[in-house]
Amino acid sequence: MKTRNKLLITGAAALALAGAGGGMAIAGGGDDSEAPIKGDALDRASAAALEHVGGGEVTETEVGDEESFYEVEVTREGGGEVDVQLDRAFKVVGQESDSGEKDD
């Protein structure tokens, strides 16, 4: 095989691999890829989080959060947000306010 053909094939293969890698990065989705809590688990997680922070509105949820099994974002009546981390049994294992303060 001539050197020119080898370079063309190598270049095409590199482009294909780069395109596939980019597609995988997009499919991964970062923060948008976390699944929301659903069904009975949503009810239980929401109740536990709201009780822990003393009320508010659940504005977002995640299963498989990097810090816990469940994460529930609560917006307080005053406007602040608190992320409440729960284990599989819906026990609070930590929290972080929108100011970045953690309470484990």
Contacts in CASP RR format, 6 or more apart in sequence:
PFRMAT RR
TARGET T0000
AUTHOR 0000-0000-0000
METHOD contacts of the structure
MODEL  1
MKTRNKLLITGAAALALAGAGGGMAIAGGGDDSEAPIKGDALDRASAAAL
EHVGGGEVTETEVGDEESFYEVEVTREGGGEVDVQLDRAFKVVGQESDSG
EKDD
34 62 0 8 1.000
34 63 0 8 1.000
34 64 0 8 1.000
34 65 0 8 1.000
35 62 0 8 1.000
35 63 0 8 1.000
35 64 0 8 1.000
36 42 0 8 1.000
36 60 0 8 1.000
36 61 0 8 1.000
36 62 0 8 1.000
36 63 0 8 1.000
37 45 0 8 1.000
37 46 0 8 1.000
37 61 0 8 1.000
37 62 0 8 1.000
37 63 0 8 1.000
37 70 0 8 1.000
37 72 0 8 1.000
41 63 0 8 1.000
41 70 0 8 1.000
42 61 0 8 1.000
44 90 0 8 1.000
45 61 0 8 1.000
45 70 0 8 1.000
45 72 0 8 1.000
45 86 0 8 1.000
45 90 0 8 1.000
46 58 0 8 1.000
46 61 0 8 1.000
46 72 0 8 1.000
48 72 0 8 1.000
48 84 0 8 1.000
48 86 0 8 1.000
48 90 0 8 1.000
48 91 0 8 1.000
48 92 0 8 1.000
49 58 0 8 1.000
49 72 0 8 1.000
49 74 0 8 1.000
49 84 0 8 1.000
49 86 0 8 1.000
49 92 0 8 1.000
50 56 0 8 1.000
50 58 0 8 1.000
50 74 0 8 1.000
52 84 0 8 1.000
52 92 0 8 1.000
52 95 0 8 1.000
53 74 0 8 1.000
53 76 0 8 1.000
53 82 0 8 1.000
53 84 0 8 1.000
53 95 0 8 1.000
55 74 0 8 1.000
55 76 0 8 1.000
55 77 0 8 1.000
56 74 0 8 1.000
56 75 0 8 1.000
56 76 0 8 1.000
56 77 0 8 1.000
57 74 0 8 1.000
57 75 0 8 1.000
58 72 0 8 1.000
58 73 0 8 1.000
58 74 0 8 1.000
59 73 0 8 1.000
59 74 0 8 1.000
59 75 0 8 1.000
59 81 0 8 1.000
60 72 0 8 1.000
60 73 0 8 1.000
61 70 0 8 1.000
61 71 0 8 1.000
61 72 0 8 1.000
61 73 0 8 1.000
62 70 0 8 1.000
62 71 0 8 1.000
63 69 0 8 1.000
63 70 0 8 1.000
64 70 0 8 1.000
64 71 0 8 1.000
65 71 0 8 1.000
65 85 0 8 1.000
67 85 0 8 1.000
67 94 0 8 1.000
68 85 0 8 1.000
68 86 0 8 1.000
68 87 0 8 1.000
68 93 0 8 1.000
68 94 0 8 1.000
69 86 0 8 1.000
69 87 0 8 1.000
69 88 0 8 1.000
70 85 0 8 1.000
70 86 0 8 1.000
70 87 0 8 1.000
70 88 0 8 1.000
70 90 0 8 1.000
71 83 0 8 1.000
71 84 0 8 1.000
71 85 0 8 1.000
71 86 0 8 1.000
72 83 0 8 1.000
72 84 0 8 1.000
72 86 0 8 1.000
73 81 0 8 1.000
73 82 0 8 1.000
73 83 0 8 1.000
73 84 0 8 1.000
74 81 0 8 1.000
74 82 0 8 1.000
74 83 0 8 1.000
74 84 0 8 1.000
75 81 0 8 1.000
76 82 0 8 1.000
80 97 0 8 1.000
80 98 0 8 1.000
81 97 0 8 1.000
81 98 0 8 1.000
82 95 0 8 1.000
82 96 0 8 1.000
82 97 0 8 1.000
82 98 0 8 1.000
83 95 0 8 1.000
83 96 0 8 1.000
83 97 0 8 1.000
84 92 0 8 1.000
84 94 0 8 1.000
84 95 0 8 1.000
85 92 0 8 1.000
85 93 0 8 1.000
85 94 0 8 1.000
85 95 0 8 1.000
85 96 0 8 1.000
86 92 0 8 1.000
86 93 0 8 1.000
87 93 0 8 1.000
93 104 0 8 1.000
94 102 0 8 1.000
94 103 0 8 1.000
94 104 0 8 1.000
95 102 0 8 1.000
95 103 0 8 1.000
95 104 0 8 1.000
96 102 0 8 1.000
96 103 0 8 1.000
97 103 0 8 1.000
END
